[in-house]
Amino acid sequence: MAEKRRNTLNIALIGNPNAGKSSLFNALTGLNQQIGNFPGITVDKKIGYFKLPDNSEARVLDLPGTYSLFPKSIDEEVAVKVLCNSNHEDFPDVTIVVADATNLKRSLFLCTQVIDLKIPVVLVLNMVDLAQKNRIEINTNKLSELLGVPVVGMNAREGKGVDELKHALQQKINASSQNIVEIDKLEERVIKDISNALQANCVFASFIVANNLHNITNYIHNVEKREEIKKILEINNASAQKLQALESIERYRQLTTIIAQTVRRTQIVDSLTKKLDDVFTHRIWGYVIFLFILFSVFQAIFTFAEYPMQFIESSFANFSAWLGGILPKGVATDLLINGVLAGLSGIVVFVPQIALLFAFIAILEDTGYMSRVSFIMDKIMRRFGLNGRSVIPLISGVACAVPAIMGARTISNFKERLLTIFVTPLMSCSARLPVYTLLIALSVPSKLMWGFFNLQGLVLMGLYLIGFFAALGSAFIFKFFLKTKEASYFIMEMPVYRQPRWKNVGLTIVEKVKVFLFESGKIILAVSVILWFLASFAPGNKFQELEANYKEQIIAAQDQNNTIAVNELGKELSSKKLEYSYAGIMGKALEPAIKPLGFDWKIGISLVTSFAAREVFVGTMATIYSVGADEENTQSIREKMSAAKNPDTGEQSYTLAVAVALMLFYAFSMQCMSTIAVVYRETKSWKIPLLQFLYMGSLAYFASYVAYNWLK
Amino acid sequence: MLKPLSEMKLSESATIESFSDLPLSLKLLEMGCTPGEVVKLVRIAPAGDPIAIEVSGYVLSLRKQEASTVKVKMLK
């Protein structure tokens, strides 16, 4: 993270959600954006850079959207932490408050709180065009005079007013001399004592800090100080919440006077929005349209993404083949090709799905439609502890959990977001499909049920349904266990509908792809190198022994020009190598644990290797059963597997019971390092991914155990 | 006539009188639902819950349970 630089104007950007804060951030900084972390919390820290008209540098910190300095979530807390502490590393020289001109009173609530902190403020009145269209006239000069801060009218979507803002920022901006709410006059004794105790130079800042004493994280690290303030409140029989209510009512009272002097409005709510809402929240059309949108999202990431994904995979494969041709054979080349390049390919391959999903999400958020989804889905999803917005991540999870989990960011309530992230990997993703297809073909006869349902198709559908119900059921159970300090409200603005801003959509995609590639990517790369090592090395010189054993036979076959035999021997050698590799040793070590599920060590190896991605199961099976893995010839894998015999009993290895147990295992278990990496990145801790891994693993084990013993 | 916000009918208007849940009232206050403010019920979700009200020039949605903590005085 770039440090604050001298000679750089440090700006904080704050505003209500939907006020157009991100449009302004994008208009100011374009692609000069970085994403970092606020230490210890899951909130992304967005910083951008731009040049002022005199060519000096400005650094903008984009604070999470909030309605007030009384935070209700960890995201909103960030603003208070930065703005109420002049020693904070991000404490700004000047704060831009973005206000929605069509919603001025509520926007000014936050704005005047920031003004009362005695921080230099520039007020940006965004969407002035829309306000004019709705016949709202704002006297900006009068407003500027009453608030004591510069006011700039803007239409951030079209970039109008951005230059004026830059010029305004270049002037020396002083903190306003006005106090909109004289907090010390409301509860004189308490506020005075608190402000003395905190030795703050701003009375209002000390009020905010005292008010957030019992909030989600601690503002005051000094325990004695905390106790002192608690005592002050107790002695005066005051409560932080009552003070806060008093402050809010007084502030709105002041704002009513300010608005009366500066705004003339003749029309109230956008009539187009009303008409659109009649359709989008209609009891039939609302759901039909939502289903259609879900279907489009699903189609895009399931079907359309397939082409660029194939292109990425084949490009990597071609490049690897070419490199393999020119580089000398050896461990380093093998590491580069089968470890690093394979890992990179496994990361980049997610980009099309992430880009497509976020294109949809950005459009749905930008237009205001997403809050209508919450509105019509809330009653259903609430039962499961989820949000209406959880529906899109959940359904996207059927294509791939990785973009889906990233998409859960649109859920502002932390508990609901966490639950969504927690259960999304249970949805049957497309990586499970090759595993299911192979195992169904192996164990389920292709016959018609009740005249027209194909039994194989029914089983496949059943597996998808199991994933879906497991996700909802788990959410239902975990909502009772998951405790957060955040209060859960539904109270939410339904913004007016707007055109999507394509630049914002594009920048959202770039941002999400960057975050995935550079943050989750490094974990995925590390794990793929480890997995490569496990499958390519054996203790001692076991591999040399194996190679020596086969060498003679292979040479003999070559002498006879028997290419088929050479191929067969090569495959057998690969199979033996895998068996004696570290991965093979792990698979064998797993055998006692998975025997109750009907799995042997060969399946054990596949469980280890398919941690890279579930579909690796098919390739590993191919290697173990000496079928050319590169051929991806499921027909021959199936034949080999179905012919496989249990060495102890002499019976068929892959009975119906084993196949069903195995499918259930793959349905439930967290066999995906990319998902784990993404959950880590989204929750910024190993706790949730670890818990998920254990929970899903236990669920998988239990389900497979029951199924195997019942069908055996 | 006083009644809970949750019992308002579509298109009815009322003024906010009081709150019965302090933490919840803080959130409503900052969203502009202050005592004396006029609210109008503009939409009810298909499942009957949540509801949406018009307040200080914009539309705010909330659950019925949340609305039941707000007492309103009906206008005409």
Chai-1 contact restraints between the chains, C-beta under 6 A:
chainA,res_idxA,chainB,res_idxB,connection_type,confidence,min_distance_angstrom,max_distance_angstrom,comment,restraint_id
A,Y67,B,E30,contact,1.0,0.0,6.0,A-B,restraint_1
A,S68,B,E30,contact,1.0,0.0,6.0,A-B,restraint_2
A,N103,B,Y58,contact,1.0,0.0,6.0,A-B,restraint_3
A,K105,B,S56,contact,1.0,0.0,6.0,A-B,restraint_4
A,R106,B,G32,contact,1.0,0.0,6.0,A-B,restraint_5
A,Q241,B,L22,contact,1.0,0.0,6.0,A-B,restraint_6
A,Q244,B,L26,contact,1.0,0.0,6.0,A-B,restraint_7
A,S248,B,L29,contact,1.0,0.0,6.0,A-B,restraint_8
A,S248,B,E30,contact,1.0,0.0,6.0,A-B,restraint_9
A,I249,B,T34,contact,1.0,0.0,6.0,A-B,restraint_10
A,Y252,B,T34,contact,1.0,0.0,6.0,A-B,restraint_11
A,I268,B,G57,contact,1.0,0.0,6.0,A-B,restraint_12
A,R283,B,P46,contact,1.0,0.0,6.0,A-B,restraint_13
A,F375,B,A45,contact,1.0,0.0,6.0,A-B,restraint_14
A,F375,B,S61,contact,1.0,0.0,6.0,A-B,restraint_15
A,I376,B,A45,contact,1.0,0.0,6.0,A-B,restraint_16
A,I376,B,P46,contact,1.0,0.0,6.0,A-B,restraint_17
A,D378,B,P50,contact,1.0,0.0,6.0,A-B,restraint_18
A,K379,B,A47,contact,1.0,0.0,6.0,A-B,restraint_19
A,K379,B,D49,contact,1.0,0.0,6.0,A-B,restraint_20
A,Y489,B,K27,contact,1.0,0.0,6.0,A-B,restraint_21
A,F490,B,P50,contact,1.0,0.0,6.0,A-B,restraint_22
A,F490,B,L62,contact,1.0,0.0,6.0,A-B,restraint_23
A,F490,B,R63,contact,1.0,0.0,6.0,A-B,restraint_24
A,I491,B,K27,contact,1.0,0.0,6.0,A-B,restraint_25
A,I491,B,L62,contact,1.0,0.0,6.0,A-B,restraint_26
A,M492,B,S61,contact,1.0,0.0,6.0,A-B,restraint_27
A,E493,B,L60,contact,1.0,0.0,6.0,A-B,restraint_28
A,M494,B,A52,contact,1.0,0.0,6.0,A-B,restraint_29
A,M494,B,V59,contact,1.0,0.0,6.0,A-B,restraint_30
A,M494,B,S61,contact,1.0,0.0,6.0,A-B,restraint_31
